[in-house]
Amino acid sequence: MEEFDLFKSDKMSKAVESLAEAVIITDPGGNITYVNPAFETITGFTSEEALGKNPRILKSGQNPPEIYKGMWDVLFEGKVWRGQVINRRKDETLYHANLTISPIRSDTGKILSYVAVQHEVTKEIELEEKVRLATEEYKVLHDVAKALHKTNNMKDMLIGALEPITKFKELQVEYKAGIFLADPENKELHLTATLGQFSDEFMEKDKVVPYGDCLCGIAAESGELLVSNNCFSDTRHTRTFADMTAHGHYIVPLKSRDKLVGVMFLYTDENPPWYERSNEILLSIGDLIADAIEHKRIEENRA
């Protein structure tokens, strides 16, 4: 009976044992027959827990099915498959790995085993993602600032600033947003600019919102950014309209040197996967818009 023995050579054995990459060897049926120490370190599974099991113990559910189909199509042809996968450790955390799987054949062409080598690239992927997000955040801030410096009237300037915010995909907002300007003397918000489709009922009823009323009024009163998952289940969302459907909100106070000058509202789907840096980026955008509003008011008063 033909067998594959990786450890016929002591040098080969020591080399595999000392690798930083996880090595998995399976029999032709896909049952694990060997893992090296790096496998235990990376995955959290001991060799005793892995032996006899299928590599599916690492399956995360995050990889599209076509990856596995393509993998086996290549392996059944006796070729080496290479790709990047997301696996799950024993403690349920995920990790990214560059994976190479090689079918080992006998002299007669029979597959004796499969050898998989995993190189974890989680930190590299996370760094790349941080760089990408930083670039996207810089772009939206730049585009908002650019829109605010166009010599338009107040309404057009604010609509222009809302456009790039709705296109910032990390926020996952709808093409539906608006800005109230604050009247601190009367403690009211006045609807000044909207982007997207709003009903006549909304435009009429929300022309003026008192401080403390509904989400925007609460944000005006508190000066704090608000996040709402669902307009129907959020008790703070007190204003309803005949055609209203379930949605979420980012509500951003617009403050220039701690002075409230307005409130921006952005629509989202209900229960969205909130972007973890939404507060920071939206408050930065809010500061830009608030300063532009104050500057525009000074210009208009001089005219």
C-alpha positions as CSV (number, residue, x, y, z in Angstrom):
1,M,0.0,0.0,0.0
2,E,1.4,3.4,-1.0
3,E,1.6,6.0,1.8
4,F,2.9,9.5,2.1
5,D,5.4,10.1,4.9
6,L,6.6,13.6,5.3
7,F,9.0,12.6,8.1
8,K,11.2,10.1,6.3
9,S,13.9,12.7,6.7
10,D,14.7,14.1,10.1
11,K,15.8,17.4,8.5
12,M,12.4,17.7,6.8
13,S,10.7,16.9,10.1
14,K,12.5,19.6,12.0
15,A,12.0,22.1,9.2
16,V,8.2,21.6,9.2
17,E,8.1,21.6,13.0
18,S,9.9,25.0,13.1
19,L,7.9,26.8,10.4
20,A,5.9,29.9,11.4
21,E,3.2,28.9,8.9
22,A,0.5,26.3,9.9
23,V,1.0,23.0,8.1
24,I,-1.9,20.6,7.8
25,I,-1.6,17.1,6.1
26,T,-4.7,15.1,5.3
27,D,-5.3,11.7,3.8
28,P,-7.1,11.5,0.4
29,G,-10.4,11.6,2.2
30,G,-9.6,14.9,3.8
31,N,-9.1,13.7,7.4
32,I,-6.2,15.4,9.2
33,T,-3.2,13.2,9.8
34,Y,-0.7,15.8,11.0
35,V,-0.5,19.5,12.1
36,N,2.6,21.3,13.1
37,P,3.1,23.5,16.3
38,A,2.3,26.7,14.3
39,F,-1.1,25.3,13.5
40,E,-1.8,25.0,17.2
41,T,-0.6,28.5,17.9
42,I,-2.6,30.1,15.0
43,T,-5.8,28.2,15.3
44,G,-6.0,27.4,19.1
45,F,-6.7,23.7,18.3
46,T,-4.2,21.2,19.7
47,S,-2.9,18.4,17.5
48,E,-5.0,15.9,19.5
49,E,-8.2,17.9,18.8
50,A,-7.4,18.2,15.1
51,L,-6.2,14.7,14.2
52,G,-8.9,12.7,12.5
53,K,-11.0,15.8,11.9
54,N,-11.8,17.5,8.6
55,P,-10.2,21.0,8.0
56,R,-13.8,22.2,8.1
57,I,-13.3,22.7,11.8
58,L,-11.7,26.0,10.7
59,K,-14.6,27.0,8.4
60,S,-15.8,30.5,9.2
61,G,-18.8,30.8,6.9
62,Q,-17.2,34.0,5.6
63,N,-15.8,32.5,2.3
64,P,-18.1,32.4,-0.8
65,P,-18.9,28.8,-1.9
66,E,-17.2,29.3,-5.3
67,I,-13.9,29.4,-3.5
68,Y,-14.2,25.8,-2.4
69,K,-15.5,24.7,-5.8
70,G,-12.6,26.3,-7.5
71,M,-10.2,24.8,-5.0
72,W,-11.4,21.2,-5.5
73,D,-11.6,21.6,-9.3
74,V,-7.9,22.5,-9.2
75,L,-6.9,19.8,-6.7
76,F,-8.7,17.1,-8.6
77,E,-6.6,18.0,-11.6
78,G,-3.5,17.3,-9.5
79,K,-2.5,20.9,-9.4
80,V,-1.6,23.3,-6.6
81,W,-4.3,25.7,-5.4
82,R,-3.5,29.1,-3.9
83,G,-5.9,31.6,-2.4
84,Q,-6.8,33.8,0.5
85,V,-9.4,32.6,3.0
86,I,-11.0,33.7,6.3
87,N,-10.8,31.0,8.9
88,R,-12.2,30.6,12.4
89,R,-10.0,29.8,15.5
90,K,-11.1,27.6,18.3
91,D,-12.1,30.7,20.3
92,E,-14.4,31.7,17.4
93,T,-12.3,34.7,16.4
94,L,-11.5,35.1,12.7
95,Y,-8.2,35.2,10.9
96,H,-7.1,35.8,7.3
97,A,-4.7,33.4,5.7
98,N,-2.9,32.9,2.4
99,L,-3.5,29.2,1.8
100,T,-1.5,26.8,-0.5
101,I,-2.8,23.2,-0.9
102,S,-0.7,20.7,-2.8
103,P,-1.9,17.2,-3.8
104,I,0.9,14.6,-3.2
105,R,0.9,11.9,-5.8
106,S,2.6,8.5,-6.0
107,D,4.7,7.5,-8.9
108,T,1.6,5.9,-10.4
109,G,-0.4,9.1,-10.1
110,K,-2.5,8.1,-7.1
111,I,-3.2,10.9,-4.6
112,L,-1.7,9.9,-1.3
113,S,-2.3,13.1,0.6
114,Y,-2.9,16.8,0.6
115,V,-0.5,19.3,2.2
116,A,-1.9,22.7,3.2
117,V,0.3,25.6,4.3
118,Q,-1.4,28.6,5.9
119,H,0.4,31.9,6.3
120,E,-1.7,34.2,8.6
121,V,-2.0,37.7,7.1
122,T,-4.6,39.1,9.5
123,K,-2.4,42.0,10.7
124,E,-1.5,42.9,7.1
125,I,-5.1,42.9,6.0
126,E,-6.1,45.0,9.0
127,L,-3.3,47.5,8.2
128,E,-4.4,47.7,4.5
129,E,-8.0,48.3,5.7
130,K,-7.0,51.1,8.0
131,V,-5.1,52.8,5.2
132,R,-8.0,52.4,2.9
133,L,-10.5,53.8,5.4
134,A,-8.2,56.7,6.2
135,T,-8.0,57.5,2.5
136,E,-11.8,57.3,2.2
137,E,-12.3,59.5,5.2
138,Y,-9.8,62.1,3.9
139,K,-11.6,62.1,0.6
140,V,-15.0,62.7,2.0
141,L,-13.7,65.5,4.3
142,H,-11.9,67.1,1.2
143,D,-15.1,66.8,-0.9
144,V,-17.2,68.4,1.8
145,A,-14.7,71.2,2.3
146,K,-14.6,71.8,-1.4
147,A,-18.4,72.0,-1.7
148,L,-18.5,74.4,1.2
149,H,-16.1,76.8,-0.4
150,K,-18.1,77.2,-3.5
151,T,-19.6,80.7,-3.7
152,N,-23.3,79.6,-3.6
153,N,-26.1,80.8,-1.4
154,M,-26.6,79.1,2.0
155,K,-29.1,76.4,0.8
156,D,-27.1,75.4,-2.3
157,M,-23.9,75.3,-0.2
158,L,-25.4,72.9,2.3
159,I,-26.9,70.7,-0.3
160,G,-23.5,70.5,-2.0
161,A,-22.0,69.4,1.3
162,L,-24.5,66.7,1.9
163,E,-23.8,65.0,-1.5
164,P,-20.4,63.6,-0.7
165,I,-21.5,62.5,2.8
166,T,-24.3,60.3,1.3
167,K,-21.7,58.8,-1.0
168,F,-19.3,57.8,1.8
169,K,-20.0,54.1,1.6
170,E,-18.7,53.2,5.1
171,L,-21.6,55.1,6.7
172,Q,-24.1,53.2,4.6
173,V,-26.5,56.1,4.5
174,E,-29.4,56.7,2.1
175,Y,-29.5,59.4,-0.5
176,K,-31.7,61.3,1.9
177,A,-30.5,63.9,4.3
178,G,-31.0,67.5,5.5
179,I,-29.8,70.4,7.6
180,F,-31.6,72.6,10.1
181,L,-30.2,75.9,11.0
182,A,-30.5,76.9,14.7
183,D,-32.4,79.9,16.0
184,P,-31.0,80.0,19.6
185,E,-33.1,83.0,20.6
186,N,-36.4,81.1,20.0
187,K,-34.8,77.7,20.6
188,E,-36.0,76.4,17.3
189,L,-34.5,74.6,14.3
190,H,-35.4,75.8,10.8
191,L,-35.3,73.3,7.9
192,T,-32.9,74.9,5.4
193,A,-31.6,72.2,3.0
194,T,-32.7,68.7,2.0
195,L,-31.2,66.1,-0.3
196,G,-33.3,63.3,-1.8
197,Q,-37.1,62.8,-1.8
198,F,-39.2,64.0,1.1
199,S,-43.0,64.1,1.3
200,D,-45.0,67.3,1.3
201,E,-46.2,66.4,4.8
202,F,-42.6,66.2,6.1
203,M,-41.6,69.4,4.4
204,E,-44.5,71.2,5.9
205,K,-44.5,69.8,9.5
206,D,-40.7,69.9,9.9
207,K,-40.2,73.4,8.7
208,V,-39.7,74.3,12.3
209,V,-38.6,71.9,15.1
210,P,-38.4,73.1,18.7
211,Y,-35.4,72.3,20.8
212,G,-36.0,69.0,22.6
213,D,-38.5,67.7,20.1
214,C,-37.8,64.5,18.3
215,L,-34.3,63.4,17.5
216,C,-33.1,66.6,15.9
217,G,-34.5,68.7,18.7
218,I,-32.9,66.5,21.3
219,A,-29.5,66.8,19.5
220,A,-29.9,70.6,19.4
221,E,-30.6,70.7,23.1
222,S,-27.9,68.2,24.2
223,G,-25.3,69.1,21.6
224,E,-24.5,65.4,21.3
225,L,-24.5,63.2,18.2
226,L,-27.4,60.7,18.2
227,V,-27.7,57.3,16.5
228,S,-31.1,55.7,16.0
229,N,-31.7,52.1,14.7
230,N,-35.3,52.3,14.0
231,C,-37.7,55.2,13.9
232,F,-40.7,53.1,15.1
233,S,-39.0,51.5,18.1
234,D,-36.9,54.5,19.2
235,T,-39.1,56.4,21.7
236,R,-37.1,59.6,21.0
237,H,-38.4,59.6,17.4
238,T,-41.7,61.3,18.2
239,R,-42.6,62.7,14.8
240,T,-44.3,60.4,12.4
241,F,-45.7,60.8,8.9
242,A,-48.3,59.0,6.8
243,D,-45.8,57.6,4.3
244,M,-43.0,56.9,6.8
245,T,-41.2,53.5,6.5
246,A,-38.7,52.0,8.9
247,H,-35.3,53.7,8.9
248,G,-32.4,54.7,11.1
249,H,-30.6,58.0,11.6
250,Y,-27.4,59.8,12.3
251,I,-28.2,63.1,13.9
252,V,-25.2,65.4,14.0
253,P,-25.1,68.7,15.9
254,L,-23.3,71.4,13.9
255,K,-21.2,73.4,16.3
256,S,-18.7,76.2,15.5
257,R,-16.4,76.9,18.5
258,D,-19.0,75.2,20.8
259,K,-21.8,77.3,19.5
260,L,-24.7,75.3,18.0
261,V,-25.5,76.6,14.5
262,G,-27.6,73.7,13.2
263,V,-28.3,70.0,13.1
264,M,-27.6,67.6,10.2
265,F,-29.8,64.4,9.8
266,L,-28.9,61.4,7.7
267,Y,-31.1,58.5,6.9
268,T,-30.0,54.9,7.0
269,D,-31.7,51.5,6.7
270,E,-33.1,50.2,9.9
271,N,-30.6,48.4,12.2
272,P,-27.6,49.2,10.0
273,P,-24.1,47.8,10.8
274,W,-22.8,51.1,12.2
275,Y,-19.4,52.2,11.0
276,E,-17.1,52.2,14.1
277,R,-15.6,55.6,13.3
278,S,-18.9,57.2,12.4
279,N,-18.9,59.5,15.4
280,E,-15.4,60.9,14.7
281,I,-15.9,61.4,11.0
282,L,-19.4,62.9,11.3
283,L,-18.3,65.3,14.1
284,S,-15.4,66.4,11.9
285,I,-17.7,67.0,9.0
286,G,-20.1,68.7,11.3
287,D,-17.4,71.1,12.4
288,L,-16.5,71.9,8.8
289,I,-20.2,72.6,8.0
290,A,-20.8,74.7,11.1
291,D,-17.7,76.9,10.4
292,A,-18.9,77.4,6.8
293,I,-22.4,78.4,8.0
294,E,-20.9,81.0,10.3
295,H,-18.7,82.3,7.6
296,K,-21.6,82.5,5.1
297,R,-23.7,84.4,7.6
298,I,-20.9,87.0,8.0
299,E,-20.7,87.3,4.2
300,E,-24.5,87.7,3.9
301,N,-24.6,90.3,6.7
302,R,-21.9,92.3,4.9
303,A,-23.7,92.2,1.6
